[in-house]
């Protein structure tokens, strides 16, 4: 059986496919971070822009969802997606309810609070990954 030299072997094709999917995920994460950052900046600067509401809504949904998804690494992909979406909505509703309860309603404050909670969740995920890597290195020696 003769193979074409210009066509990659199945193993190389798999490696290129994985690298391409990693690059696509990194690109999507970068775009999500940029859109969220623009949304946060538009809300913080209190600019009247037609992009303010959709970008802020994206921030309010995507930031906690991505943070929760990063904490739930042991679950399957579908389970993580469902739990992180539900958790993002729960965080948003809890922040809104607490602000209404204490008569502190502010769109800026709500966005800042959700962004802060998301940042704390991401910090938890980074610290846990760091500790896990350190434990693996020490057990390997």
N, C-alpha and C positions, 0 to 999 in steps of 0.2 A: 504494500500500500504506500503510495507516494503522497507526501504532504507538501503544501505550498510553503516555501521558506518565508514569504512575506506575511503569512498569516500567523498570529501568535498561538502558542500552544494553549490547551485548555487551562493549564495552571496559570500561565501569564495572564490570560483573559480574566480569570477569577481575581488575580491580584489587581489588575487595572480596574476592574469593576468595583472592588472594595475601595480603592483609592479615590475613584471618581465619586462614589457615594459619600465618602468622608469629606471630600472637597465640597460637594453639594450641601451637605449638612452644615459645614463650617460657613459656607456662603449664606445659607438661610439664617443661621444664628447671627451672623454679622448684620444682615439686613434687618432682622427683628430687633437687634440692639440699637441700630441706627434709627429705626422708626420710633421705638420706645423713647430714645433720647430726645428726638425732635418733639415728640408729644410732651415729654416732661418739660422741655425748654419752653414750649409754647404756653403750657399751663403756668409755669413759674413766672414767665414774663408778662402774663395776662394779655397776650396779643390776640386781637380779633382776626382770626384767619379761618378760612374754610377747612383747613387741615387740622385745626386744633381738636375738635371733637373726635374724629375718627382715629387720630394718632393717640390721643389720650385714652380712648376706649381700648385700643390695641394694647397700650401699656398696662391698663388695669386688668386685662385678661391674660396677656402673654407673660408678663413678668412673674406673677405668682405661679402660673402653670409651669413655666420652665424651671422655676426654683423648686417647686414640689416634685417635679419629674426628676430633677437631679438628686434629690434626697432618696427617692424610691428606686434605687438602682437594681435591687434584687427581683423586682417584679417583671413580668413579661411586658412587651411593648404596648399591647392593647390595654392591659391593666393599668400601666403607668399613664397612658393617655387619658383614660376615663377618670382615674383618681386625681390626676393633676388638673383636669378641666373642672371637675366638681370642687376640688380644693380651692381653685382660683375664684370660682363664683362664691364659695363660702367665705373666703377671706374678704372679698369685696363687700358682700352683704353684711358681714360682721363689723367691718370698719364703718360702713354707712349707718348701721343701726346704733353703734356706740356713739357716733358723732351726733345723731339725732337725739339719742337719749340724754346726752349731756348738753344739748343745745349749742353745739360747737360746729354746726354744719359749715363746711368750706370745701369747695371743689379742689382748691390748691392743697389744703390739708389732707384731704382724702387721697389724692394722688401721691403726695409725699409719704403718707403713712403706709399705703400699699407698696410703694417702692422700697421703703425701709424694711418692711416685713419680708419682702422678696429678697432683699440684700442679706438679711440675717439668715434666711433659709439657705441661700447660696453659700454663705460663710460656713454654715453647719456642714454642708455637703463637701466643701473644699477641705475643711478640717478633718472630717471623717476619712476622706480619700487619702489625705496626707498621713494620718495615723495608720491606716491600713497598709499603705506602701512601706512605712517605716517598720511595721510589725513583720511584714513579709521579708524585708531585707534582713532583719535581725534573726528570723527563724531560718533563713537560707544559709547563714554563716554558721 
